[in-house]
Amino acid sequence: MEYRKLGRTDIEISVIGLGTMTWGLQNTQEEGFGQMDYALERGINFFDTAELYAIPPSAETYGTTETIIGNWFASRGRRDRVILASKITGPGLDWIRGGGPIDKNSLQQALDGSLQRLQTDYIDLYQLHWPNRGSYHFGQIWDYAPDFDARAEEENFLEVLTTLQGFIEAGKIRHIGLSNETAWGTMKYLQLAEKHGLPRMVSIQNEYSLLCRHFEPDLYEISLAEDIGLLAWSPLSRGMISGKYLDGARPEGARITIETRPEHRLVPMVDDAIRDYMALAAQHGLDVCQMALAFVHSRPFVTSTLIGATTMDQLKSNIDSIELKLSDEVLQGITKLRQKYAALF
């Protein structure tokens, strides 16, 4: 396993991070335990979760993934070997604190709930799952039209940072991060932290894959210049890059098959792109999923690639991608395909 610094902290996290959102719906607690045991054996020290999980989100599954992780800590006694990340849910879901925004009160409620479910005294990285003002993630990129009061947002950012500072001083969290943020939001948080002597965001968890390149170019530049690395979620685009959903296929129990939210990439041109990526991998004797993951690992702005798996075979193959270093020929092929399908990604 390889490790990279988490922002400007003294923490090193594994380049492959263990995503957990399937536990409690697609995976049982026993299967979640098995994945955590195996990941730790393979050198993965970074586990990412959220109060919202399991996914697809619902009132019935809310908090179940954190509960499974907490039960694993209680069973295995390995809390000190894990860099644990969780998230507070953003606004919009009526069954989580009435759908209200991230503010002082919701932060207190959310963190207390997560600590209880996780059966731990602290969280290493506490993240804001999505902004109060909305996000272009979760398939909203084509309709994204920012419309907000910048002064009011800055006041909220200060309230959030001040509240999080209190949690750090109390020993409840160690560091803070963003998720599904924009360039404006990222820089505003960093500017306010520096101006007021408040905690600095150390990471940004956004979607990034061969089928989602929105992190580039602006956030790429911010990530490198400001030491706020990407924690890349959905590096296989809900498993689409494997080809299992081509031509409308819906394997039983698979993510998109059970998903309650629409997948905006289910169009013929995306199938064409996936076939081209599969052909590129085959041309070089590579597994397409491992190629896709190795590409994400190789990006200089990536701190950790968050993998998620519903079977142990998937998990093992995904972790094995850390051994793959893509040749210049493969990287050039990926660039050509990005140019070919630039209108999509």
N, C-alpha and C positions, 0 to 999 in steps of 0.2 A: 504494500500500500504506500501511497505518497501522501504527504501532508503539506498544507499551506497555512500561512498566517491568517487569522480572522481579523481583518482590518488592521488597526494599529495596536491591537492587544498583544499579549504574550501567549495567546492560545493558538495551537496548531490543530487544525481539523483535517480529517481525511478527505482526499480529493473526491472520493465517492462517499456520499452521505446516504443514510438509510431513511427513505420516505416511509411513512407509516399509515397513510390515510385509508388503506383497505381493511385494516384490522378492526373488527367489530361489525363488518357487513360481508365483504367478499372473503375475508379470512377470519377464522376463529381465534380465540385467545391462544389456544395451543399452537396454532400455526404462527401467530405473532411471536410467541416465545421462541419457537424454532428459528425464525428469521433473525431475531436479535442475538440469539446464541451464536448462530453461524456468522453473522456480520462481525461480531466482536472477535471471533476466532480469526477472521480474515483481515483484521486490522482496522475495521471501520469504527471510529470513535465518535462520529457525529450522527445523532438521531434527530430527525425533524418531525414535529407533530403540530397540532393546533387544537384549541378547544372545540372547533367546528366539527372535527372528524369523528365518525367515519363518513366517507364520501361514497355516493352522492349524499349531500347533507339533508338531514331531516330532524325534527324534534325527537324522534325515537332513537336516533343514533348519535345525537349530540353528546360529546364527551366520552364516548365509549373507547376510542383509541387511547386517549390519555389514561383511562382506567386500566386498560390492558398493560400499558407501559408501567404504570404504578405497581400493578400486581407482579410484573416481572422484576422490578427493583426489590420488592418485598421478598420474592421467592429466591432471587439470585444474589442479592446483596452486592451488586456491581455498579451502584450509582457513581462511584468515584472514577470509573473507567469510561464514563460516557459524557460527552459534551452535548447537553440536552437543549434543544430549541423548541419553543412553542410560540403560539400567536394568539392575540386577541382578535376576535371577529370584528370586521367593519360593519357599518350600518346596513339595514335593509332586510334583515330576517326577523320577522315579528316574534318568533319563538326564542330569540336570544336577546334578553333585556329590552323587549319591546321594539327591537329594530333600531335602537338609538345609536348616536354617534360614539366614536372613541373620544372619551374625555376623562376627567379625573375620577368620577364616580364609576364609570363602566370599567376603567382600568383596574380599580380596586376590586370590584366584584369578579372580574374575569381572572385576575391573577390569583386571588384567593381560591377560586374554584379549581383552577388548573393545578395549583400546588397540592390541594387536597386529593384530587384524582390521581396525580402523579406520585403521591406518597413521598414527597421530597420537600426539603426546606428551601430550595432555590432552583432557579432555572438559569442556565448559562447564557442563553440568548433569547430575549423576549422581543417578538416582532409584531408590527401592526399589519394585520392580514391584508387589508386594502384601505385606501384613503376614504375619508368622510365625503370628499367631493366627487367620488366616482373613480373609475379606472377603465383603461382600454383593454384590460385583460379579460379572460373568460369569454372570448369570442365577441367582444364588443368593439374591436378595433375599427371596423368600417363605419360605425355610427358614433364614434367618440367625438364629442363636441364640448370642450371645457366651458363651463359657465358657472363661475363662483366669485365670491367676494374675497379678494386676496388679503385684505386687511383682517377680516374675520378668520380666515384660515391661519394667518400668522399668529393671531391671539390663541387659537386652539393649539397650534404647534407648541407654543410656549407653555401652555397648560399641560400638555402631554409630556414634554421634556422635563418640566419641573416635577410632575408626579412620578415619572420614571426615575428621576434622580433620588427621590425619597425611597423608592423600592431598592435602589442600589445601596443606599446608605443603610437601609434596614437589613441588607444581606439576602433579600428575596430574589433578586436577579443580579447577574454580573454585567451583562452588556445588552445593548438594544440594537434592533435592526428594522429595516423597512421591508415591505412586500408589495408587489404589484404597484409600484410607484413610478412616477414620471421623472424626467430630468428636472423640472421646476421644483417638484416636491422634495426631491433628494437634496438639491442644492440649498433650498430654503431651510431644511432641517439642519444641514451642516453649518450654514451661516448663523442661524440663531443660537446653535450650541456654542459656537466660538465666541459670539458677541456677548452672551450672558453667562459663560462659564458653566454650561450644562453638558450632560453626557452626549457623546458623539455617536451617531449611527455607524455601526461597523460593517454592515452588510446590507444587501438588497436582494430579496428573493423574488425574482421575476421568471416568467416562462421563457425558455430558450431551447431551441432544437433546430434540426435541419429544416423543419417545417414552420419555424417561428423565429425570425431573426430581428424582431423589433427592438431588441436591446441595442442594436447597432444603428447608427454610429454614435449618437450623442451620449447615451449612458456608458458606452464603451470608454469614451474619453474621461468622463467623470469618475468611473470606477478606477482607472489607472492613476489619474492625477490626485484623487482624494482618498485613495486606499479604502474604497468601499466596494469590496468584491461581490460578484454575483453568486448567489446560491440558486442554481438553475433548476427550476421545477419543470416537470413533464418533458424530459429530454428525449423521450420517444413519442411525444405527441399522443398521449393516451394509448400508446401501443400501435398507432397507425402505421409507423414506419416499418413494422414487421410485415405488413401486407395482409394481415388477417382480416381487415375490413374491406378489401378490394371488391369492387363490383357489388356493393351493397351487402356483403356477408356480415352476419351478426352471430358470432360464436356464442354458445350458451354460457352465461355467467361473465362474459367479458365486459370490460369497462363501459364502452359505448353502448353495448347491448342493454345494460341496466341503468345507464345514465338518464337522469330526469331533465337535464338541461341540454339544449340542442348543441350539436357539434357543427361549427360554421365551416369546417374544412371538408365536409362530405359532399364534394363536387367532383365531376369527372376529371378536371385538370389536376386536382390533387392526387387522384389515382395515377394519373400519368407521371407526376413527379415522383411518387413512391416507387413506381415501376422502374423509373430511371435510376433512382438511388439503389434499388435492389440489384439492377443490372451492373451498376458501378462496383458494388460490393462483390458480386459474383465474378466480375472481370478480374479482380485482384485476390480472389480466393478468401473473401472475408464474410463473416456473418453481418448482415445489414444492421442489426441492432447494436452489435459491438462497434461497428464502424461509426454509427451515429453517436454513441456514447463517447467513444475515443475522440471524436471531433469536438464535443463539448468540453471534455477534460483538457484539450489542447489549447483552448482559448486563453489568452493572457489575463483576461478580466474575470475568469471563473475561479472562485475559491473552492466550491464543492458542487458536484453534480448529484442531484437527489434522485436516486433510483427507487422505483416502487415495483413490487412483484407480488403476484398472487400464488405462485408456486415456487418451490425450492429450486427447480431446474432453471426457472427464469432468473431467480436471485443469483444463483451461482454463475450463470452466463453473463449477467450484467456486471457482477463484481470482477469477473475475468477480463473485462474490457480494460482494466487498469494496465494490463500487460501489453496492450496494443498501441503501437506508435504508428500513426498514419504516414505513409510515404508522401513525397512531394507530388507524385503522380495522382494519388488519391485526393489530396487536398486541392489540386488543380481541377480535378473532375468535379469536386463538390462546388468549387467556385463557378465553374461553367454552368452547372445545374441551377445554382442560385440565380445567375444572370438569366437563364432561360425562363425561370418561373418567378422573376422578380415581382410581378404584379400580384402574386399570391402571398409571398412571405416577406 
